[in-house]
Amino acid sequence: MRFLFFPIFLVLLLNQSFAQSIDWSENTSPDYFTLINYYKQLAKNDKRIELYCMGNSDCGVPIFLCVLNGAGDSIATFEKARSGTTILINNAIHPGEPDGVNACAIWIEKQLKLKSNPNNPVVAIIPAYNVGGMLNRNGVSRVNQVGPEEYGFRGSGRNFDLNRDFIKMDTENSFTFSTIFQALQADVFVDTHVSNGADYQYTLTYISSLKQRLAPSIASLTYDELLPIMHKKLKMVPYVELKGDTPESGIVAFNDLPRYAMGYASLFHAISFTVETHMLKPFPERVKVTEQFIDVLYQWTNQHMEAIENARKQAGEWAVEQEHLKFNYSLIAITDSIEFLGYEATRPIHPTTQVNRLYYDRSKPYKKYIPYFNHYHATDSISIPHFYSVAGKEKAIIERLKANGVIFQVVDSSYKTKCKVAIVRDFSSLSKPWEGHFKHSNTKVEFIDEEVIIEKGDIRIDAHQFNSQFIHAVLQPQMEDSYFSWNFFDSYLQQKEYFSAYVFVDKIDEILTNNPALKSAFETRKLEDLDFRKSEAMQLHYLYQNSPYFEQSYMRLPVYFID
């Protein structure tokens, strides 16, 4: 596979001059143009920095990638990243949370003062992913956040939350991100954020990929080796996702579904983190701990490159060998106990509202153990086929599979084969749009064995490849973030042809004569169901749905499962 990259000197200069110096430790964060010009200056002044224009955002302004410890040119650098150990850091997916923007600049400046080592990991940084949100500057939209003075907006140029777009890929940003991620084949991934929620003493919290969903080698490396070291070196706690109203009720391990950046990265067996600094801590302090997190992770990665590569190799082999897919992970009642530094919560009456409000009293800090709900189990499982086949006419699906590095073959001549066909029997949908979709859930699917024709132009996907976790996540309709759940197949959920009762009733005797099994089931239902027995409409609809006249495409997905 070839990738096309554009060195920075081929990109038109942006409309501001190079920034001469920026004090990254102040209560300010740069706008998009100042930030990119800063990285341009770094790349101009130090050959260890490479800057690439990787593609468009949904507002028409490009997304850049800064590379440290590369190989000097695009082809060699990305080959080095793929063949070696690479860290990818994504900043400003929510531009109102710019801690990582400043932290990465501070960290790079420190690295450039050190002696270079070509054997160190490649570090790739997206300075500003949500470009449209970066351009929409303000100082008020993060009402609960302490600094910086100005920042960007959460929504993208088309008002999408980009941290929900890594599967559905509604934006150009997500296609550019997949180009970056697949080109690097990142081993370690970090997405930088600022939290919302309770008040507590920590400035630094983090999310690590859901342990139960990971390949054993990645789970062990992350939870048994990496995290204990990071906890020893950093004052941090898992992301404070509350079980109840306050931390004393316990916190919950975040379920990083593939719609999120780190959930997406973990599908490709990357060690993945989301950094969540605390909104009520001063901005310079938040920047400092984000930079410390990046540095500790970098130092550990530098010392464990062989272990990381081996773990990812084993993860790929594990994915290939899986025969069953577990999904729909839910919390179970078992909890661990975790030491927590919080503040006493009270509920005084507010003088204006005259009702009780939640108040964290910072004059009353505490150190205590609280419940940590971090045990999940899969509530569903399904057999993995040997191959998937997707209709060639589903171009939007194929485009997304290709963008995410899925290896497939295009069928050059039609043939007939036995497979399982997915028939959707039931599902729930949102009543209001969420991120541009009326997303489906609670999907019930019946898989029917049939002999079907695989048409010329359809694609055939080996279900057992390194990227198979991604393939299952998007093509198995019952998965939480499948293409079905994101409405890609909604046209198949609407019946297109109907019948006129006064005409069709004259055909039912012929239908029942030609299908004794249907006749038996029909008679049984009339005996057992009074409403059915009294309703011509119900009887005719039942017979129509089970007759040769009923359209075959209704509720039938254009994805086949071949054993």
Secondary structure, DSSP 8 states (H G I E B T S, - for coil): -----EEGGGS---SS-------TTSS----HHHHHHHHHHHHHH-TTEEEEEEEE-TTS-EEEEEEES--SSHHHHHHHHHHS-EEEEE--SSTT-THHHHHHHHHHHHHHTS---TTS-EEEEES-S-HHHHHS-BSSS-TT----SSB--SS-TTS--GGG-TTT--SHHHHHHHHHHHHHT-SEEEEEEE--S--BS-SEEEEE--GGGS-HHHHHIIIIIIHHHHHHHS-EEE---BSSSSGGG-EE-----TTSHHHHHHHTT-EEEEEEE-TTS-HHHHHHHHHHHHHHHHHHHHH-HHHHHHHHHHHHHHHHH--EEEEEEEE-S--EEEEEEEEEEE--B-TTT-SB--EEEEEEEEEEEEEEE--EEEEEEEE--SEEEE-TT-HHHHHHHHHTT--EEE-SS-EEEEEEEEEEEEEEE-SS-BTTB--EEEEEEEEEEEEEEE-TT-EEEESSSTTHHHHHHHHSTTSTT-TTTTTTTGGGGS------HHHHGGGHHHHHHH-HHHHHHHHHHHHH-HHHHH-HHHHHHHHHHTSTTS-TTTTEEEEEEE-
